């Protein structure tokens, strides 16, 4: 299953306000961090793998620049476990 560009944009909008990074107790929503669209694109590319695998692989694929870009971490290392479950639920709705 592939998503159209409009469906990717709709997914990005949902991700923007629902998922966040957690750093030192602070929550930074993906929309504010500029990471919602890259994550939506990575999810769309893996959707046929199923919601769980898709979510984990997409979070690993999105690299987040830290400290002015000198270091990059996978988004998966910055997102709490509960947020992974939320992402899986959003993706499951699209694979059903």
PyMOL Python script that loads the backbone (N, CA, C, O; Angstrom):
from pymol import cmd

cmd.read_pdbstr("""\
ATOM      1  N   UNK A   1       0.843  -1.184   0.000  1.00  0.00           N
ATOM      2  CA  UNK A   1       0.000   0.000   0.000  1.00  0.00           C
ATOM      3  C   UNK A   1       0.883   1.240   0.000  1.00  0.00           C
ATOM      4  O   UNK A   1       1.822   1.347   0.789  1.00  0.00           O
ATOM      5  N   UNK A   2       0.576   2.164  -0.881  1.00  0.00           N
ATOM      6  CA  UNK A   2       1.310   3.416  -0.921  1.00  0.00           C
ATOM      7  C   UNK A   2       0.357   4.566  -0.606  1.00  0.00           C
ATOM      8  O   UNK A   2      -0.849   4.484  -0.839  1.00  0.00           O
ATOM      9  N   UNK A   3       0.921   5.614  -0.083  1.00  0.00           N
ATOM     10  CA  UNK A   3       0.137   6.799   0.254  1.00  0.00           C
ATOM     11  C   UNK A   3       0.366   7.867  -0.802  1.00  0.00           C
ATOM     12  O   UNK A   3       1.480   8.020  -1.302  1.00  0.00           O
ATOM     13  N   UNK A   4      -0.670   8.598  -1.141  1.00  0.00           N
ATOM     14  CA  UNK A   4      -0.534   9.730  -2.051  1.00  0.00           C
ATOM     15  C   UNK A   4       0.158  10.873  -1.311  1.00  0.00           C
ATOM     16  O   UNK A   4       0.291  10.842  -0.087  1.00  0.00           O
ATOM     17  N   UNK A   5       0.589  11.865  -2.053  1.00  0.00           N
ATOM     18  CA  UNK A   5       1.247  13.006  -1.402  1.00  0.00           C
ATOM     19  C   UNK A   5       0.294  13.719  -0.448  1.00  0.00           C
ATOM     20  O   UNK A   5       0.720  14.232   0.586  1.00  0.00           O
ATOM     21  N   UNK A   6      -0.980  13.752  -0.786  1.00  0.00           N
ATOM     22  CA  UNK A   6      -1.966  14.372   0.109  1.00  0.00           C
ATOM     23  C   UNK A   6      -2.104  13.562   1.396  1.00  0.00           C
ATOM     24  O   UNK A   6      -2.206  14.135   2.480  1.00  0.00           O
ATOM     25  N   UNK A   7      -2.107  12.237   1.285  1.00  0.00           N
ATOM     26  CA  UNK A   7      -2.205  11.383   2.467  1.00  0.00           C
ATOM     27  C   UNK A   7      -0.959  11.501   3.340  1.00  0.00           C
ATOM     28  O   UNK A   7      -1.047  11.435   4.566  1.00  0.00           O
ATOM     29  N   UNK A   8       0.193  11.676   2.711  1.00  0.00           N
ATOM     30  CA  UNK A   8       1.432  11.878   3.473  1.00  0.00           C
ATOM     31  C   UNK A   8       1.351  13.191   4.236  1.00  0.00           C
ATOM     32  O   UNK A   8       1.758  13.261   5.396  1.00  0.00           O
ATOM     33  N   UNK A   9       0.832  14.226   3.598  1.00  0.00           N
ATOM     34  CA  UNK A   9       0.685  15.522   4.266  1.00  0.00           C
ATOM     35  C   UNK A   9      -0.303  15.434   5.425  1.00  0.00           C
ATOM     36  O   UNK A   9      -0.089  16.046   6.471  1.00  0.00           O
ATOM     37  N   UNK A  10      -1.385  14.675   5.242  1.00  0.00           N
ATOM     38  CA  UNK A  10      -2.357  14.492   6.326  1.00  0.00           C
ATOM     39  C   UNK A  10      -1.724  13.748   7.497  1.00  0.00           C
ATOM     40  O   UNK A  10      -1.952  14.094   8.656  1.00  0.00           O
ATOM     41  N   UNK A  11      -0.923  12.721   7.188  1.00  0.00           N
ATOM     42  CA  UNK A  11      -0.220  11.986   8.239  1.00  0.00           C
ATOM     43  C   UNK A  11       0.754  12.918   8.959  1.00  0.00           C
ATOM     44  O   UNK A  11       0.843  12.891  10.186  1.00  0.00           O
ATOM     45  N   UNK A  12       1.472  13.727   8.215  1.00  0.00           N
ATOM     46  CA  UNK A  12       2.423  14.667   8.824  1.00  0.00           C
ATOM     47  C   UNK A  12       1.703  15.623   9.775  1.00  0.00           C
ATOM     48  O   UNK A  12       2.222  15.928  10.849  1.00  0.00           O
ATOM     49  N   UNK A  13       0.521  16.097   9.396  1.00  0.00           N
ATOM     50  CA  UNK A  13      -0.245  16.995  10.266  1.00  0.00           C
ATOM     51  C   UNK A  13      -0.642  16.293  11.559  1.00  0.00           C
ATOM     52  O   UNK A  13      -0.591  16.894  12.633  1.00  0.00           O
ATOM     53  N   UNK A  14      -1.038  15.021  11.464  1.00  0.00           N
ATOM     54  CA  UNK A  14      -1.403  14.273  12.667  1.00  0.00           C
ATOM     55  C   UNK A  14      -0.185  14.044  13.558  1.00  0.00           C
ATOM     56  O   UNK A  14      -0.272  14.152  14.781  1.00  0.00           O
ATOM     57  N   UNK A  15       0.936  13.729  12.944  1.00  0.00           N
ATOM     58  CA  UNK A  15       2.164  13.495  13.701  1.00  0.00           C
ATOM     59  C   UNK A  15       2.648  14.773  14.382  1.00  0.00           C
ATOM     60  O   UNK A  15       3.168  14.732  15.497  1.00  0.00           O
ATOM     61  N   UNK A  16       2.475  15.898  13.710  1.00  0.00           N
ATOM     62  CA  UNK A  16       2.997  17.187  14.187  1.00  0.00           C
ATOM     63  C   UNK A  16       2.484  17.553  15.569  1.00  0.00           C
ATOM     64  O   UNK A  16       3.234  18.064  16.401  1.00  0.00           O
ATOM     65  N   UNK A  17       1.215  17.292  15.812  1.00  0.00           N
ATOM     66  CA  UNK A  17       0.603  17.706  17.076  1.00  0.00           C
ATOM     67  C   UNK A  17       0.428  16.575  18.082  1.00  0.00           C
ATOM     68  O   UNK A  17       0.037  16.813  19.225  1.00  0.00           O
ATOM     69  N   UNK A  18       0.716  15.349  17.662  1.00  0.00           N
ATOM     70  CA  UNK A  18       0.469  14.212  18.550  1.00  0.00           C
ATOM     71  C   UNK A  18       1.754  13.626  19.128  1.00  0.00           C
ATOM     72  O   UNK A  18       1.768  13.187  20.278  1.00  0.00           O
ATOM     73  N   UNK A  19       2.831  13.614  18.348  1.00  0.00           N
ATOM     74  CA  UNK A  19       4.078  12.996  18.797  1.00  0.00           C
ATOM     75  C   UNK A  19       5.100  14.053  19.198  1.00  0.00           C
ATOM     76  O   UNK A  19       5.125  15.157  18.655  1.00  0.00           O
ATOM     77  N   UNK A  20       5.932  13.691  20.153  1.00  0.00           N
ATOM     78  CA  UNK A  20       6.939  14.633  20.632  1.00  0.00           C
ATOM     79  C   UNK A  20       8.243  13.918  20.974  1.00  0.00           C
ATOM     80  O   UNK A  20       8.278  12.707  21.196  1.00  0.00           O
ATOM     81  N   UNK A  21       9.306  14.706  21.008  1.00  0.00           N
ATOM     82  CA  UNK A  21      10.601  14.274  21.527  1.00  0.00           C
ATOM     83  C   UNK A  21      10.584  14.594  23.015  1.00  0.00           C
ATOM     84  O   UNK A  21       9.951  15.561  23.437  1.00  0.00           O
ATOM     85  N   UNK A  22      11.258  13.807  23.789  1.00  0.00           N
ATOM     86  CA  UNK A  22      11.373  14.127  25.208  1.00  0.00           C
ATOM     87  C   UNK A  22      12.848  14.226  25.552  1.00  0.00           C
ATOM     88  O   UNK A  22      13.602  13.261  25.428  1.00  0.00           O
ATOM     89  N   UNK A  23      13.240  15.416  25.987  1.00  0.00           N
ATOM     90  CA  UNK A  23      14.636  15.675  26.346  1.00  0.00           C
ATOM     91  C   UNK A  23      14.642  16.392  27.683  1.00  0.00           C
ATOM     92  O   UNK A  23      14.087  17.483  27.813  1.00  0.00           O
ATOM     93  N   UNK A  24      15.266  15.780  28.673  1.00  0.00           N
ATOM     94  CA  UNK A  24      15.378  16.360  30.017  1.00  0.00           C
ATOM     95  C   UNK A  24      14.024  16.809  30.559  1.00  0.00           C
ATOM     96  O   UNK A  24      13.915  17.871  31.171  1.00  0.00           O
ATOM     97  N   UNK A  25      13.001  16.000  30.332  1.00  0.00           N
ATOM     98  CA  UNK A  25      11.681  16.322  30.854  1.00  0.00           C
ATOM     99  C   UNK A  25      10.890  17.293  29.990  1.00  0.00           C
ATOM    100  O   UNK A  25       9.730  17.568  30.294  1.00  0.00           O
ATOM    101  N   UNK A  26      11.474  17.813  28.940  1.00  0.00           N
ATOM    102  CA  UNK A  26      10.796  18.748  28.049  1.00  0.00           C
ATOM    103  C   UNK A  26      10.192  17.988  26.877  1.00  0.00           C
ATOM    104  O   UNK A  26      10.771  17.012  26.400  1.00  0.00           O
ATOM    105  N   UNK A  27       9.038  18.432  26.417  1.00  0.00           N
ATOM    106  CA  UNK A  27       8.394  17.840  25.251  1.00  0.00           C
ATOM    107  C   UNK A  27       8.498  18.826  24.095  1.00  0.00           C
ATOM    108  O   UNK A  27       8.094  19.983  24.209  1.00  0.00           O
ATOM    109  N   UNK A  28       9.039  18.355  22.992  1.00  0.00           N
ATOM    110  CA  UNK A  28       9.124  19.159  21.768  1.00  0.00           C
ATOM    111  C   UNK A  28       8.348  18.406  20.693  1.00  0.00           C
ATOM    112  O   UNK A  28       8.773  17.346  20.232  1.00  0.00           O
ATOM    113  N   UNK A  29       7.223  18.958  20.305  1.00  0.00           N
ATOM    114  CA  UNK A  29       6.372  18.290  19.323  1.00  0.00           C
ATOM    115  C   UNK A  29       7.054  18.253  17.956  1.00  0.00           C
ATOM    116  O   UNK A  29       7.787  19.171  17.586  1.00  0.00           O
ATOM    117  N   UNK A  30       6.800  17.178  17.217  1.00  0.00           N
ATOM    118  CA  UNK A  30       7.471  16.982  15.937  1.00  0.00           C
ATOM    119  C   UNK A  30       7.201  18.114  14.958  1.00  0.00           C
ATOM    120  O   UNK A  30       8.069  18.450  14.153  1.00  0.00           O
ATOM    121  N   UNK A  31       6.029  18.700  15.013  1.00  0.00           N
ATOM    122  CA  UNK A  31       5.726  19.831  14.135  1.00  0.00           C
ATOM    123  C   UNK A  31       6.620  21.018  14.436  1.00  0.00           C
ATOM    124  O   UNK A  31       7.101  21.684  13.520  1.00  0.00           O
ATOM    125  N   UNK A  32       6.846  21.287  15.712  1.00  0.00           N
ATOM    126  CA  UNK A  32       7.708  22.398  16.109  1.00  0.00           C
ATOM    127  C   UNK A  32       9.169  22.115  15.777  1.00  0.00           C
ATOM    128  O   UNK A  32       9.940  23.036  15.505  1.00  0.00           O
ATOM    129  N   UNK A  33       9.543  20.851  15.801  1.00  0.00           N
ATOM    130  CA  UNK A  33      10.924  20.463  15.521  1.00  0.00           C
ATOM    131  C   UNK A  33      11.197  20.290  14.024  1.00  0.00           C
ATOM    132  O   UNK A  33      12.344  20.095  13.623  1.00  0.00           O
ATOM    133  N   UNK A  34      10.153  20.360  13.200  1.00  0.00           N
ATOM    134  CA  UNK A  34      10.328  20.174  11.762  1.00  0.00           C
ATOM    135  C   UNK A  34      10.576  18.720  11.375  1.00  0.00           C
ATOM    136  O   UNK A  34      11.190  18.443  10.344  1.00  0.00           O
ATOM    137  N   UNK A  35      10.103  17.801  12.195  1.00  0.00           N
ATOM    138  CA  UNK A  35      10.366  16.378  11.953  1.00  0.00           C
ATOM    139  C   UNK A  35       9.124  15.588  11.557  1.00  0.00           C
ATOM    140  O   UNK A  35       9.228  14.400  11.253  1.00  0.00           O
ATOM    141  N   UNK A  36       7.965  16.213  11.554  1.00  0.00           N
ATOM    142  CA  UNK A  36       6.735  15.490  11.230  1.00  0.00           C
ATOM    143  C   UNK A  36       6.721  15.021   9.775  1.00  0.00           C
ATOM    144  O   UNK A  36       6.365  13.875   9.502  1.00  0.00           O
ATOM    145  N   UNK A  37       7.098  15.877   8.854  1.00  0.00           N
ATOM    146  CA  UNK A  37       7.075  15.493   7.437  1.00  0.00           C
ATOM    147  C   UNK A  37       8.120  14.426   7.110  1.00  0.00           C
ATOM    148  O   UNK A  37       7.790  13.455   6.429  1.00  0.00           O
ATOM    149  N   UNK A  38       9.372  14.566   7.571  1.00  0.00           N
ATOM    150  CA  UNK A  38      10.328  13.482   7.303  1.00  0.00           C
ATOM    151  C   UNK A  38       9.874  12.138   7.865  1.00  0.00           C
ATOM    152  O   UNK A  38      10.081  11.101   7.235  1.00  0.00           O
ATOM    153  N   UNK A  39       9.254  12.149   9.049  1.00  0.00           N
ATOM    154  CA  UNK A  39       8.773  10.899   9.627  1.00  0.00           C
ATOM    155  C   UNK A  39       7.607  10.349   8.805  1.00  0.00           C
ATOM    156  O   UNK A  39       7.534   9.141   8.582  1.00  0.00           O
ATOM    157  N   UNK A  40       6.708  11.199   8.359  1.00  0.00           N
ATOM    158  CA  UNK A  40       5.583  10.752   7.531  1.00  0.00           C
ATOM    159  C   UNK A  40       6.077  10.119   6.236  1.00  0.00           C
ATOM    160  O   UNK A  40       5.529   9.111   5.791  1.00  0.00           O
ATOM    161  N   UNK A  41       7.092  10.693   5.639  1.00  0.00           N
ATOM    162  CA  UNK A  41       7.656  10.148   4.399  1.00  0.00           C
ATOM    163  C   UNK A  41       8.281   8.779   4.648  1.00  0.00           C
ATOM    164  O   UNK A  41       8.084   7.851   3.864  1.00  0.00           O
ATOM    165  N   UNK A  42       9.028   8.656   5.733  1.00  0.00           N
ATOM    166  CA  UNK A  42       9.646   7.366   6.069  1.00  0.00           C
ATOM    167  C   UNK A  42       8.583   6.318   6.372  1.00  0.00           C
ATOM    168  O   UNK A  42       8.727   5.157   5.989  1.00  0.00           O
ATOM    169  N   UNK A  43       7.523   6.719   7.055  1.00  0.00           N
ATOM    170  CA  UNK A  43       6.435   5.780   7.348  1.00  0.00           C
ATOM    171  C   UNK A  43       5.753   5.331   6.061  1.00  0.00           C
ATOM    172  O   UNK A  43       5.475   4.144   5.887  1.00  0.00           O
ATOM    173  N   UNK A  44       5.485   6.267   5.166  1.00  0.00           N
ATOM    174  CA  UNK A  44       4.815   5.938   3.907  1.00  0.00           C
ATOM    175  C   UNK A  44       5.624   4.928   3.097  1.00  0.00           C
ATOM    176  O   UNK A  44       5.056   4.068   2.425  1.00  0.00           O
ATOM    177  N   UNK A  45       6.937   5.034   3.161  1.00  0.00           N
ATOM    178  CA  UNK A  45       7.806   4.125   2.404  1.00  0.00           C
ATOM    179  C   UNK A  45       7.813   2.710   2.976  1.00  0.00           C
ATOM    180  O   UNK A  45       8.203   1.767   2.287  1.00  0.00           O
ATOM    181  N   UNK A  46       7.385   2.553   4.231  1.00  0.00           N
ATOM    182  CA  UNK A  46       7.464   1.252   4.907  1.00  0.00           C
ATOM    183  C   UNK A  46       6.104   0.700   5.324  1.00  0.00           C
ATOM    184  O   UNK A  46       6.044  -0.326   6.001  1.00  0.00           O
ATOM    185  N   UNK A  47       5.050   1.333   4.948  1.00  0.00           N
ATOM    186  CA  UNK A  47       3.717   0.988   5.432  1.00  0.00           C
ATOM    187  C   UNK A  47       3.337  -0.460   5.155  1.00  0.00           C
ATOM    188  O   UNK A  47       2.607  -1.064   5.941  1.00  0.00           O
ATOM    189  N   UNK A  48       3.817  -1.024   4.058  1.00  0.00           N
ATOM    190  CA  UNK A  48       3.468  -2.402   3.715  1.00  0.00           C
ATOM    191  C   UNK A  48       4.071  -3.424   4.678  1.00  0.00           C
ATOM    192  O   UNK A  48       3.696  -4.596   4.640  1.00  0.00           O
ATOM    193  N   UNK A  49       4.997  -3.002   5.540  1.00  0.00           N
ATOM    194  CA  UNK A  49       5.620  -3.896   6.517  1.00  0.00           C
ATOM    195  C   UNK A  49       4.745  -4.133   7.748  1.00  0.00           C
ATOM    196  O   UNK A  49       5.043  -4.996   8.574  1.00  0.00           O
ATOM    197  N   UNK A  50       3.680  -3.369   7.862  1.00  0.00           N
ATOM    198  CA  UNK A  50       2.821  -3.450   9.035  1.00  0.00           C
ATOM    199  C   UNK A  50       3.142  -2.311   9.981  1.00  0.00           C
ATOM    200  O   UNK A  50       4.255  -1.785   9.973  1.00  0.00           O
ATOM    201  N   UNK A  51       2.180  -1.931  10.789  1.00  0.00           N
ATOM    202  CA  UNK A  51       2.299  -0.741  11.639  1.00  0.00           C
ATOM    203  C   UNK A  51       3.475  -0.807  12.607  1.00  0.00           C
ATOM    204  O   UNK A  51       4.206   0.174  12.747  1.00  0.00           O
ATOM    205  N   UNK A  52       3.673  -1.938  13.275  1.00  0.00           N
ATOM    206  CA  UNK A  52       4.732  -2.037  14.278  1.00  0.00           C
ATOM    207  C   UNK A  52       6.119  -1.919  13.686  1.00  0.00           C
ATOM    208  O   UNK A  52       6.938  -1.134  14.163  1.00  0.00           O
ATOM    209  N   UNK A  53       6.385  -2.693  12.650  1.00  0.00           N
ATOM    210  CA  UNK A  53       7.703  -2.660  11.996  1.00  0.00           C
ATOM    211  C   UNK A  53       7.929  -1.314  11.331  1.00  0.00           C
ATOM    212  O   UNK A  53       9.014  -0.739  11.417  1.00  0.00           O
ATOM    213  N   UNK A  54       6.900  -0.821  10.670  1.00  0.00           N
ATOM    214  CA  UNK A  54       6.980   0.474   9.993  1.00  0.00           C
ATOM    215  C   UNK A  54       7.359   1.576  10.975  1.00  0.00           C
ATOM    216  O   UNK A  54       8.256   2.371  10.696  1.00  0.00           O
ATOM    217  N   UNK A  55       6.686   1.631  12.118  1.00  0.00           N
ATOM    218  CA  UNK A  55       6.940   2.678  13.106  1.00  0.00           C
ATOM    219  C   UNK A  55       8.377   2.619  13.601  1.00  0.00           C
ATOM    220  O   UNK A  55       9.056   3.644  13.660  1.00  0.00           O
ATOM    221  N   UNK A  56       8.846   1.429  13.957  1.00  0.00           N
ATOM    222  CA  UNK A  56      10.205   1.296  14.488  1.00  0.00           C
ATOM    223  C   UNK A  56      11.262   1.654  13.451  1.00  0.00           C
ATOM    224  O   UNK A  56      12.211   2.377  13.753  1.00  0.00           O
ATOM    225  N   UNK A  57      11.103   1.151  12.236  1.00  0.00           N
ATOM    226  CA  UNK A  57      12.092   1.425  11.195  1.00  0.00           C
ATOM    227  C   UNK A  57      12.092   2.894  10.792  1.00  0.00           C
ATOM    228  O   UNK A  57      13.154   3.470  10.554  1.00  0.00           O
ATOM    229  N   UNK A  58      10.922   3.502  10.713  1.00  0.00           N
ATOM    230  CA  UNK A  58      10.845   4.919  10.335  1.00  0.00           C
ATOM    231  C   UNK A  58      11.496   5.800  11.400  1.00  0.00           C
ATOM    232  O   UNK A  58      12.207   6.750  11.071  1.00  0.00           O
ATOM    233  N   UNK A  59      11.256   5.487  12.679  1.00  0.00           N
ATOM    234  CA  UNK A  59      11.878   6.272  13.755  1.00  0.00           C
ATOM    235  C   UNK A  59      13.400   6.117  13.744  1.00  0.00           C
ATOM    236  O   UNK A  59      14.113   7.056  14.101  1.00  0.00           O
ATOM    237  N   UNK A  60      13.901   4.969  13.347  1.00  0.00           N
ATOM    238  CA  UNK A  60      15.348   4.763  13.241  1.00  0.00           C
ATOM    239  C   UNK A  60      15.922   5.505  12.040  1.00  0.00           C
ATOM    240  O   UNK A  60      17.061   5.971  12.084  1.00  0.00           O
ATOM    241  N   UNK A  61      15.140   5.618  10.966  1.00  0.00           N
ATOM    242  CA  UNK A  61      15.621   6.222   9.727  1.00  0.00           C
ATOM    243  C   UNK A  61      15.742   7.744   9.806  1.00  0.00           C
ATOM    244  O   UNK A  61      16.620   8.328   9.171  1.00  0.00           O
ATOM    245  N   UNK A  62      14.876   8.381  10.576  1.00  0.00           N
ATOM    246  CA  UNK A  62      14.913   9.847  10.684  1.00  0.00           C
ATOM    247  C   UNK A  62      16.042  10.234  11.640  1.00  0.00           C
ATOM    248  O   UNK A  62      16.021   9.885  12.821  1.00  0.00           O
ATOM    249  N   UNK A  63      17.008  10.946  11.118  1.00  0.00           N
ATOM    250  CA  UNK A  63      18.161  11.387  11.898  1.00  0.00           C
ATOM    251  C   UNK A  63      17.944  12.823  12.373  1.00  0.00           C
ATOM    252  O   UNK A  63      17.625  13.706  11.577  1.00  0.00           O
ATOM    253  N   UNK A  64      18.119  13.047  13.663  1.00  0.00           N
ATOM    254  CA  UNK A  64      17.891  14.357  14.275  1.00  0.00           C
ATOM    255  C   UNK A  64      19.241  15.011  14.568  1.00  0.00           C
ATOM    256  O   UNK A  64      20.026  14.480  15.354  1.00  0.00           O
ATOM    257  N   UNK A  65      19.519  16.159  13.943  1.00  0.00           N
ATOM    258  CA  UNK A  65      20.781  16.839  14.220  1.00  0.00           C
ATOM    259  C   UNK A  65      20.784  17.443  15.629  1.00  0.00           C
ATOM    260  O   UNK A  65      19.819  18.086  16.043  1.00  0.00           O
ATOM    261  N   UNK A  66      21.861  17.229  16.340  1.00  0.00           N
ATOM    262  CA  UNK A  66      22.028  17.727  17.705  1.00  0.00           C
ATOM    263  C   UNK A  66      23.255  18.642  17.725  1.00  0.00           C
ATOM    264  O   UNK A  66      24.248  18.368  17.051  1.00  0.00           O
ATOM    265  N   UNK A  67      23.183  19.706  18.483  1.00  0.00           N
ATOM    266  CA  UNK A  67      24.338  20.597  18.630  1.00  0.00           C
ATOM    267  C   UNK A  67      24.780  21.228  17.329  1.00  0.00           C
ATOM    268  O   UNK A  67      25.969  21.234  17.012  1.00  0.00           O
ATOM    269  N   UNK A  68      23.838  21.757  16.575  1.00  0.00           N
ATOM    270  CA  UNK A  68      24.182  22.431  15.332  1.00  0.00           C
ATOM    271  C   UNK A  68      24.513  21.472  14.201  1.00  0.00           C
ATOM    272  O   UNK A  68      25.087  21.879  13.191  1.00  0.00           O
ATOM    273  N   UNK A  69      24.161  20.214  14.359  1.00  0.00           N
ATOM    274  CA  UNK A  69      24.376  19.237  13.299  1.00  0.00           C
ATOM    275  C   UNK A  69      25.662  18.447  13.418  1.00  0.00           C
ATOM    276  O   UNK A  69      25.932  17.572  12.594  1.00  0.00           O
ATOM    277  N   UNK A  70      26.468  18.746  14.443  1.00  0.00           N
ATOM    278  CA  UNK A  70      27.731  18.031  14.620  1.00  0.00           C
ATOM    279  C   UNK A  70      27.491  16.554  14.916  1.00  0.00           C
ATOM    280  O   UNK A  70      28.311  15.706  14.564  1.00  0.00           O
ATOM    281  N   UNK A  71      26.386  16.251  15.552  1.00  0.00           N
ATOM    282  CA  UNK A  71      26.007  14.883  15.898  1.00  0.00           C
ATOM    283  C   UNK A  71      24.573  14.657  15.457  1.00  0.00           C
ATOM    284  O   UNK A  71      23.757  15.578  15.486  1.00  0.00           O
ATOM    285  N   UNK A  72      24.265  13.436  15.051  1.00  0.00           N
ATOM    286  CA  UNK A  72      22.896  13.075  14.698  1.00  0.00           C
ATOM    287  C   UNK A  72      22.510  11.829  15.466  1.00  0.00           C
ATOM    288  O   UNK A  72      23.298  10.896  15.619  1.00  0.00           O
ATOM    289  N   UNK A  73      21.273  11.838  15.948  1.00  0.00           N
ATOM    290  CA  UNK A  73      20.709  10.687  16.650  1.00  0.00           C
ATOM    291  C   UNK A  73      19.450  10.236  15.925  1.00  0.00           C
ATOM    292  O   UNK A  73      18.721  11.066  15.381  1.00  0.00           O
ATOM    293  N   UNK A  74      19.186   8.937  15.911  1.00  0.00           N
ATOM    294  CA  UNK A  74      17.910   8.499  15.346  1.00  0.00           C
ATOM    295  C   UNK A  74      16.761   9.002  16.216  1.00  0.00           C
ATOM    296  O   UNK A  74      16.865   9.037  17.442  1.00  0.00           O
ATOM    297  N   UNK A  75      15.693   9.380  15.582  1.00  0.00           N
ATOM    298  CA  UNK A  75      14.513   9.866  16.293  1.00  0.00           C
ATOM    299  C   UNK A  75      14.043   8.847  17.323  1.00  0.00           C
ATOM    300  O   UNK A  75      13.487   9.221  18.355  1.00  0.00           O
ATOM    301  N   UNK A  76      14.256   7.587  17.058  1.00  0.00           N
ATOM    302  CA  UNK A  76      13.841   6.518  17.979  1.00  0.00           C
ATOM    303  C   UNK A  76      14.465   6.679  19.361  1.00  0.00           C
ATOM    304  O   UNK A  76      13.871   6.247  20.349  1.00  0.00           O
ATOM    305  N   UNK A  77      15.627   7.278  19.457  1.00  0.00           N
ATOM    306  CA  UNK A  77      16.299   7.441  20.748  1.00  0.00           C
ATOM    307  C   UNK A  77      15.767   8.624  21.537  1.00  0.00           C
ATOM    308  O   UNK A  77      16.108   8.795  22.708  1.00  0.00           O
ATOM    309  N   UNK A  78      14.934   9.441  20.909  1.00  0.00           N
ATOM    310  CA  UNK A  78      14.438  10.653  21.554  1.00  0.00           C
ATOM    311  C   UNK A  78      12.936  10.623  21.829  1.00  0.00           C
ATOM    312  O   UNK A  78      12.395  11.542  22.442  1.00  0.00           O
ATOM    313  N   UNK A  79      12.263   9.562  21.372  1.00  0.00           N
ATOM    314  CA  UNK A  79      10.814   9.450  21.506  1.00  0.00           C
ATOM    315  C   UNK A  79      10.497   8.429  22.599  1.00  0.00           C
ATOM    316  O   UNK A  79      10.997   7.305  22.544  1.00  0.00           O
ATOM    317  N   UNK A  80       9.677   8.794  23.595  1.00  0.00           N
ATOM    318  CA  UNK A  80       9.306   7.843  24.645  1.00  0.00           C
ATOM    319  C   UNK A  80       8.499   6.662  24.097  1.00  0.00           C
ATOM    320  O   UNK A  80       7.895   6.755  23.028  1.00  0.00           O
ATOM    321  N   UNK A  81       8.498   5.565  24.830  1.00  0.00           N
ATOM    322  CA  UNK A  81       7.808   4.341  24.402  1.00  0.00           C
ATOM    323  C   UNK A  81       6.322   4.572  24.127  1.00  0.00           C
ATOM    324  O   UNK A  81       5.770   4.007  23.183  1.00  0.00           O
ATOM    325  N   UNK A  82       5.687   5.384  24.930  1.00  0.00           N
ATOM    326  CA  UNK A  82       4.262   5.673  24.719  1.00  0.00           C
ATOM    327  C   UNK A  82       4.007   6.343  23.381  1.00  0.00           C
ATOM    328  O   UNK A  82       2.959   6.146  22.766  1.00  0.00           O
ATOM    329  N   UNK A  83       4.961   7.126  22.941  1.00  0.00           N
ATOM    330  CA  UNK A  83       4.826   7.793  21.656  1.00  0.00           C
ATOM    331  C   UNK A  83       4.964   6.794  20.505  1.00  0.00           C
ATOM    332  O   UNK A  83       4.332   6.953  19.462  1.00  0.00           O
ATOM    333  N   UNK A  84       5.784   5.778  20.697  1.00  0.00           N
ATOM    334  CA  UNK A  84       5.900   4.710  19.702  1.00  0.00           C
ATOM    335  C   UNK A  84       4.552   4.023  19.540  1.00  0.00           C
ATOM    336  O   UNK A  84       4.133   3.733  18.420  1.00  0.00           O
ATOM    337  N   UNK A  85       3.876   3.765  20.639  1.00  0.00           N
ATOM    338  CA  UNK A  85       2.546   3.139  20.574  1.00  0.00           C
ATOM    339  C   UNK A  85       1.547   4.039  19.850  1.00  0.00           C
ATOM    340  O   UNK A  85       0.719   3.555  19.078  1.00  0.00           O
ATOM    341  N   UNK A  86       1.622   5.341  20.098  1.00  0.00           N
ATOM    342  CA  UNK A  86       0.733   6.274  19.403  1.00  0.00           C
ATOM    343  C   UNK A  86       0.998   6.245  17.895  1.00  0.00           C
ATOM    344  O   UNK A  86       0.062   6.263  17.097  1.00  0.00           O
ATOM    345  N   UNK A  87       2.265   6.202  17.514  1.00  0.00           N
ATOM    346  CA  UNK A  87       2.618   6.135  16.098  1.00  0.00           C
ATOM    347  C   UNK A  87       2.093   4.839  15.484  1.00  0.00           C
ATOM    348  O   UNK A  87       1.540   4.854  14.384  1.00  0.00           O
ATOM    349  N   UNK A  88       2.259   3.731  16.179  1.00  0.00           N
ATOM    350  CA  UNK A  88       1.761   2.449  15.677  1.00  0.00           C
ATOM    351  C   UNK A  88       0.247   2.511  15.467  1.00  0.00           C
ATOM    352  O   UNK A  88      -0.258   1.991  14.472  1.00  0.00           O
ATOM    353  N   UNK A  89      -0.478   3.136  16.386  1.00  0.00           N
ATOM    354  CA  UNK A  89      -1.932   3.265  16.251  1.00  0.00           C
ATOM    355  C   UNK A  89      -2.304   4.097  15.037  1.00  0.00           C
ATOM    356  O   UNK A  89      -3.218   3.734  14.296  1.00  0.00           O
ATOM    357  N   UNK A  90      -1.606   5.217  14.819  1.00  0.00           N
ATOM    358  CA  UNK A  90      -1.878   6.049  13.656  1.00  0.00           C
ATOM    359  C   UNK A  90      -1.643   5.290  12.355  1.00  0.00           C
ATOM    360  O   UNK A  90      -2.405   5.422  11.397  1.00  0.00           O
ATOM    361  N   UNK A  91      -0.578   4.493  12.335  1.00  0.00           N
ATOM    362  CA  UNK A  91      -0.258   3.742  11.133  1.00  0.00           C
ATOM    363  C   UNK A  91      -1.205   2.576  10.924  1.00  0.00           C
ATOM    364  O   UNK A  91      -1.531   2.236   9.787  1.00  0.00           O
ATOM    365  N   UNK A  92      -1.650   1.958  12.015  1.00  0.00           N
ATOM    366  CA  UNK A  92      -2.595   0.839  11.907  1.00  0.00           C
ATOM    367  C   UNK A  92      -3.902   1.293  11.259  1.00  0.00           C
ATOM    368  O   UNK A  92      -4.523   0.532  10.518  1.00  0.00           O
ATOM    369  N   UNK A  93      -4.317   2.519  11.531  1.00  0.00           N
ATOM    370  CA  UNK A  93      -5.527   3.062  10.918  1.00  0.00           C
ATOM    371  C   UNK A  93      -5.390   3.136   9.401  1.00  0.00           C
ATOM    372  O   UNK A  93      -6.382   3.025   8.680  1.00  0.00           O
ATOM    373  N   UNK A  94      -4.179   3.320   8.921  1.00  0.00           N
ATOM    374  CA  UNK A  94      -3.941   3.442   7.481  1.00  0.00           C
ATOM    375  C   UNK A  94      -3.737   2.106   6.783  1.00  0.00           C
ATOM    376  O   UNK A  94      -3.835   2.017   5.559  1.00  0.00           O
ATOM    377  N   UNK A  95      -3.452   1.074   7.558  1.00  0.00           N
ATOM    378  CA  UNK A  95      -3.239  -0.240   6.957  1.00  0.00           C
ATOM    379  C   UNK A  95      -4.485  -1.112   7.046  1.00  0.00           C
ATOM    380  O   UNK A  95      -4.541  -2.183   6.443  1.00  0.00           O
ATOM    381  N   UNK A  96      -5.480  -0.654   7.794  1.00  0.00           N
ATOM    382  CA  UNK A  96      -6.703  -1.457   7.976  1.00  0.00           C
ATOM    383  C   UNK A  96      -7.607  -1.396   6.761  1.00  0.00           C
ATOM    384  O   UNK A  96      -8.672  -2.014   6.751  1.00  0.00           O
TER     385      UNK A  96
END
""", "prot")
cmd.dss("prot")
cmd.show_as("cartoon", "prot")
cmd.util.cbc("prot")
cmd.orient("prot")
